[in-house]
Amino acid sequence: MNDRRHKERQQRLKQEVDARIAAASQERGLLMVFTGNGKGKTTAAFGTVTRAVGHGLKAGVIQFIKGSWPNGERQLLEPAGVEFQTMATGFTWETQNRETDTTACMETWQHARRMLSSAELSLVVLDEITYMITYGYLPLETLTQALNVRPAHQSVILTGRGCHRSLLEMADTVSEIRPVKHAFDAGIKAQRGIDY
């Protein structure tokens, strides 16, 4: 492709992008879903938290499924003012107890509900919340109601595999992370600073 044709194509592209930017006039909080079977959903959510904090916004994180072990994101972001609440029971395949997992979920949900009603928080991450819905620990209606009445400026990120279709329909942005290859499948153990 010669320089003239390339420049013409880029000018057309710029006009299209500029027109889309000019047409985007709404300002409100977003509902984002990071789902799929690939690695990186929580990592993407924490990238957004880091960005928000970098702009001086307040954020809160609720971690369902995750245990109480230390993780790099919390060690970095908690001193920067990000509140973390963790279910701390660990993975459901470890606990294997529906009753105690449901109780732990509902206790943790109280923190999530508080964050979702806080006008001070610009961003709330509900990490691995999709499992709570799938396993029936948290009623879908309880989550959707809290999302519907949150402060208008507040953005929320939901992460986890198998996101319920109602949540996908509610969301403004949905990213599905697809696995292509994973080091763990080749027998490489999870690494501090990379995987947690």
TORKE-632686 format. One line per 8 residues: number of its first residue (from 0); for each residue x, y, z of N, C-alpha, C. Coordinates in steps of 0.001 Angstrom, whole numbers. Atoms other than C-alpha are relative to their C-alpha. Last residue first. Layout:
<pts>
NUM> X Y Z X Y Z X Y Z | ...;
</pts>
This chain:
<pts>
195> 675 -475 -1220 -1439 -13977 42769 832 1069 658 | 1334 603 -104 -679 -15425 39303 -763 447 1239 | 524 246 1352 2320 -13323 38299 -1443 -495 80 | -300 -1171 825 3647 -11721 41484 -487 -144 -1440 | 233 -1266 -706 3782 -15042 43282 414 1154 -905 | -1157 -756 -447 3789 -17923 40789 -399 1324 655 | 320 -1424 -100 1189 -20610 40232 1145 750 646 | 808 -466 -1117 2770 -23973 39465 -197 1514 -23;
187> -725 -1114 -614 3937 -25090 36026 -871 585 1103 | -631 385 -1249 2560 -28539 35170 803 1091 682 | -1279 633 317 1848 -27889 31485 768 -365 1272 | 304 1238 736 -1824 -27196 32197 1262 -760 -381 | 391 1016 -981 -667 -24670 34818 -286 -1341 -670 | -1199 649 -530 1136 -22701 32068 -341 -1128 972 | -246 -403 -1389 -2156 -21911 30345 1163 -810 541 | -1056 813 -580 -2931 -21920 26602 225 503 1427;
179> -716 555 1145 -5725 -20539 24458 1045 -983 512 | -1296 654 -188 -8254 -19737 27142 563 -505 -1321 | -13 1367 512 -10925 -17221 26229 1365 -633 220 | -1405 391 107 -11565 -14054 28207 53 -1489 -320 | -129 1432 -238 -15045 -12734 27549 1445 -400 -266 | -1197 560 624 -15386 -8989 27950 74 -1467 371 | -267 1407 -318 -18796 -7471 28593 1242 -428 -756 | -1196 544 648 -19445 -3730 28748 186 -1427 469;
171> -358 -939 1058 -22722 -1968 29542 1165 -525 -828 | -1324 -625 59 -24036 -4907 31537 132 978 -1161 | -29 -1264 -756 -27716 -5635 32128 1268 800 -262 | 925 -930 651 -27870 -8263 29351 -1 1353 694 | -599 -382 1283 -24757 -10024 30633 -880 1019 -717 | -1059 -959 -311 -26236 -9956 34139 701 465 -1272 | 660 -1243 -428 -29429 -11602 32912 1015 1086 315 | 393 -796 1172 -27336 -14155 30986 -712 1297 378;
163> 1421 181 314 -25706 -15408 34177 -413 948 -1119 | 862 -1091 -462 -21893 -15198 34084 -1441 -218 -479 | 1411 355 123 -20283 -18576 33483 -957 1063 506 | 446 817 1128 -16809 -17788 34768 -1519 -132 5 | 223 1429 -214 -16044 -14981 37154 -493 -693 -1253 | -899 954 649 -15876 -11212 37460 -433 -1426 308 | 300 1367 -424 -18377 -8410 38057 982 -922 -702 | -563 1089 807 -17116 -4834 37757 -381 -1318 655;
155> -135 1288 -673 -19192 -1937 39059 579 -996 -995 | -242 1108 914 -19186 1750 38159 250 -1267 806 | -837 1127 -414 -20752 4311 40470 104 -1076 -1089 | -1367 -192 493 -21992 7632 39061 880 -1232 218 | -52 -96 1463 -25700 6750 39329 1420 106 -547 | -139 -1398 445 -25453 5608 42946 276 74 -1505 | -1288 -597 -398 -26561 1954 43276 60 1460 -466 | 212 -1171 -864 -30276 1154 42956 1312 638 466;
147> 948 -970 557 -30145 -1176 39935 -173 1247 848 | -624 -666 1145 -26998 -2994 41047 -905 1100 -548 | -1043 -885 -529 -28526 -3772 44447 700 763 -1125 | 652 -1118 -683 -31668 -5133 42763 1035 993 530 | 490 -937 1011 -29605 -7220 40340 -696 1200 648 | -1079 -721 671 -27626 -8810 43171 -545 1037 -968 | -647 -812 -1038 -30602 -9759 45336 1109 847 -614 | 819 -1201 -199 -32503 -10927 42249 610 930 1055;
139> -243 -928 1107 -29705 -13363 41370 -740 1316 220 | 1035 -77 1027 -30045 -15006 44782 328 1060 -1060 | 558 -1349 19 -26699 -15507 46548 -1075 47 -1086 | -328 -572 -1314 -25408 -18950 47507 -617 1386 158 | 1195 -303 -768 -27229 -20493 44544 277 526 1393 | 167 1005 -1055 -24126 -22164 43129 -1222 259 867 | 87 1343 578 -24348 -20201 39873 -288 -1060 1060 | 1294 114 669 -25066 -16893 41638 -194 -1424 -511;
131> 991 -114 -1067 -22176 -17163 44085 -1412 -133 -559 | 123 1308 -646 -19990 -18430 41242 -1076 35 1077 | 809 880 861 -20666 -15266 39230 -194 -1376 627 | 1409 -3 -402 -19466 -13134 42140 -829 -971 -834 | 492 1382 -46 -15831 -14107 41453 -1459 -87 457 | -870 1005 603 -14630 -10543 42194 -530 -1405 267 | 564 1205 -610 -17342 -8002 42930 688 -1183 -685 | -280 1271 683 -15349 -4861 42140 -607 -1125 819;
123> 96 1174 -872 -16772 -1495 43188 254 -1235 -860 | -168 1315 617 -15805 1789 41540 -87 -1074 1066 | 202 -146 1440 -16686 5434 42228 64 -1350 -713 | -756 928 857 -17144 4849 45934 -359 199 -1467 | -1429 -319 -24 -18198 7827 48058 808 -861 -962 | -253 -1043 999 -21870 7496 47064 1474 387 -46 | -842 -1112 -428 -21964 4236 48994 260 984 -1142 | 871 -1128 -344 -24925 1958 48231 793 1245 387;
115> 843 -345 1144 -22899 -635 46330 -957 1148 296 | -809 -693 1010 -20271 -588 49076 -851 459 -1173 | -406 -1302 -554 -22850 -1411 51768 800 796 -1031 | 1199 -840 39 -24342 -4178 49615 304 1399 532 | 224 -385 1398 -20879 -5634 49066 -1194 940 -108 | -1017 -1006 334 -20148 -5596 52798 -191 501 -1428 | 374 -1197 -758 -23434 -7390 53492 999 1129 -247 | 927 -800 786 -22581 -9822 50681 -414 1277 741;
107> -822 -839 874 -19600 -11048 52706 -882 924 -836 | -710 -933 -872 -21935 -12330 55407 847 974 -827 | 973 -1003 -443 -24214 -13821 52746 628 1008 962 | 368 -876 1117 -21295 -15585 51073 -926 1107 469 | -1146 -885 243 -19963 -16962 54351 -302 981 -1120 | -77 -933 -1124 -23406 -18358 55203 1132 1001 -202 | 1119 -938 154 -23743 -19884 51743 19 1038 1110 | -332 -911 1109 -20270 -21428 52011 -1098 1037 -208;
99> -966 -987 -506 -21118 -22820 55455 427 972 -1090 | 585 -816 -1068 -24285 -24465 54143 974 1060 511 | 930 -995 539 -22849 -25664 50828 -529 929 1093 | 1103 -81 -952 -19880 -27447 52399 -920 1144 -418 | 951 1092 248 -17197 -28712 50028 -1175 -2 975 | 911 -29 -1151 -14633 -26277 51506 -1022 -1132 -62 | -705 312 -1246 -11799 -27133 49107 -977 -105 1173 | -374 1420 81 -13835 -27362 45894 827 -440 1204;
91> 1118 855 -385 -15480 -24111 46966 333 -1485 -125 | 727 526 1150 -12160 -22281 46846 -1071 -990 440 | -778 716 1008 -11072 -20378 49923 -901 -525 -1102 | 190 1437 -198 -13250 -19512 52882 870 -810 -951 | -1063 669 -766 -11846 -16002 53049 -241 -1469 308 | 795 1076 -563 -15033 -14215 51892 886 -930 828 | -219 1310 615 -12757 -11241 51390 -824 -1056 713 | 740 949 -830 -13497 -7568 52028 74 -1340 -729;
83> 150 1389 431 -10971 -5103 50645 -840 -748 1032 | 500 955 -997 -11165 -1325 51032 -156 -1370 -639 | 1010 900 544 -8961 635 48625 -410 -987 1095 | 1359 -354 -378 -7205 3500 50412 -1093 -879 -549 | 424 -1155 803 -3756 3439 48781 -1459 357 255 | -625 -1213 -554 -2493 1179 51601 -359 1276 -770 | 582 -305 -1309 -5117 -1357 50418 667 1216 648 | 1146 -909 50 -4009 -1111 46789 -604 343 1353;
75> -242 -1285 645 -485 -2532 46758 -1144 988 224 | -1169 -599 -646 -766 -5383 49267 316 1375 -590 | 426 -540 -1302 -4275 -6114 47990 1154 720 695 | 923 -1113 222 -3112 -6466 44418 -405 644 1326 | -707 -1228 364 -81 -8555 45376 -910 1195 -170 | -114 -168 1453 -2042 -11250 47146 561 1381 -298 | -373 -1334 496 -1762 -12601 50666 12 43 -1527 | -1424 -104 301 -3701 -15764 51545 330 1379 -574;
67> -607 -1065 -790 -7158 -15263 53068 1495 152 -264 | -287 265 -1407 -9037 -17246 50458 674 1176 676 | -1402 -115 -374 -10639 -16220 47182 174 -225 1501 | -817 1165 363 -14128 -17563 46469 1432 94 529 | 659 1263 -280 -15767 -14108 46793 936 -1106 -495 | -528 1216 624 -13517 -11078 46865 -757 -1222 513 | 529 1160 -713 -15213 -7726 47494 511 -1227 -733 | -95 1334 599 -13214 -4707 46374 -599 -1029 944;
59> 125 1064 -983 -13774 -1000 47001 -31 -1343 -708 | 456 1311 470 -12727 2044 45007 -76 -968 1168 | 59 996 -1070 -12266 5758 45591 -600 -1288 -544 | 1327 516 -308 -11189 7983 42705 84 -1042 1113 | 525 -563 -1235 -7951 9987 42694 -1403 -456 361 | 712 -1239 304 -7092 9363 39049 -650 609 1234 | -969 -923 585 -4464 6772 39973 -603 1341 -366 | -749 -566 -1132 -7076 5128 42188 1027 1012 -499;
51> 900 -881 -746 -9301 4649 39135 730 690 1146 | 240 -1196 821 -6447 3248 37023 -872 998 753 | -1239 -777 -35 -5431 842 39771 -150 1294 -789 | -84 -605 -1335 -9034 -329 40132 1238 893 86 | 954 -1108 -19 -9218 -847 36351 -1 693 1357 | -565 -1050 850 -6058 -2943 36377 -902 1226 -11 | -943 -747 -817 -7548 -4816 39307 756 1048 -808 | 739 -814 -970 -10539 -5801 37199 951 846 833;
43> 591 -1130 721 -8316 -6940 34340 -758 920 949 | -1103 -883 358 -6273 -9110 36721 -517 1234 -742 | -302 -782 -1195 -9471 -10569 38143 1115 996 -284 | 1200 -777 -334 -10534 -11668 34676 242 904 1212 | -163 -1434 150 -7040 -12687 33539 -1202 848 352 | -661 -685 -1111 -6956 -16426 32928 21 1505 -270 | -1427 -316 60 -9426 -17858 30431 503 722 1240 | -801 1051 -639 -12753 -19593 31029 1493 293 25;
35> -672 930 905 -14945 -16593 30306 893 -940 774 | 367 1400 -155 -16099 -13526 32220 764 -855 -998 | -1167 697 539 -15204 -9887 32827 -231 -1481 278 | -128 1419 -316 -18489 -8028 33265 1240 -531 -690 | -916 754 847 -18785 -4250 33401 81 -1444 484 | -27 1361 -501 -21661 -2167 34763 831 -797 -998 | 146 1144 893 -20910 1461 34052 -106 -1297 785 | -769 1180 -354 -21415 4623 36057 -316 -1154 -930;
27> 558 748 -1116 -22880 7578 34258 918 -1165 303 | -982 175 -1070 -22039 10227 31660 -701 -679 1163 | 444 400 -1340 -23922 10106 28378 1174 -76 968 | 211 -1160 -868 -22681 12136 25364 -426 -368 1425 | 35 569 -1353 -21141 9537 23066 -99 1124 1017 | 1337 528 -275 -22086 10977 19656 -130 -568 1407 | 929 -1128 -105 -18949 13173 19460 -1410 -479 369 | -325 -724 -1236 -16719 10173 20205 -983 1148 213;
19> 463 829 -1115 -18464 8109 17509 275 682 1344 | 1465 -45 -3 -18021 10920 14957 -562 -824 1156 | 401 -1309 -501 -14327 11308 15853 -1525 115 85 | -251 -9 -1445 -13812 7551 15389 -442 1323 605 | 941 931 -638 -15448 7576 11947 154 23 1514 | 1334 -607 79 -13546 10691 10841 -1045 -881 689 | 46 -1090 -982 -10269 9201 12085 -1367 668 -1 | 104 616 -1323 -10899 5997 10131 -117 1070 1079;
11> 1374 517 -97 -11530 7979 6957 -240 -616 1380 | 872 -1170 -139 -8278 9915 7545 -1463 -427 121 | -102 -452 -1384 -6399 6646 8170 -876 1238 243 | 681 975 -849 -7633 5238 4865 11 451 1459 | 1432 -129 253 -6641 8379 2987 -798 -942 895 | 456 -1240 -642 -3191 8353 4606 -1493 191 -192 | -27 214 -1442 -2626 4709 3648 -546 1237 733 | 1140 848 -347 -3744 5354 101 -63 -251 1505;
3> 1231 -769 223 -1306 8274 -213 -1227 -814 400 | 216 -974 -1064 1596 6380 1398 -1305 762 -158 | -830 -1199 59 1400 3380 -953 -410 1009 1072 | 850 -1178 0 0 0 0 896 1243 0;
</pts>
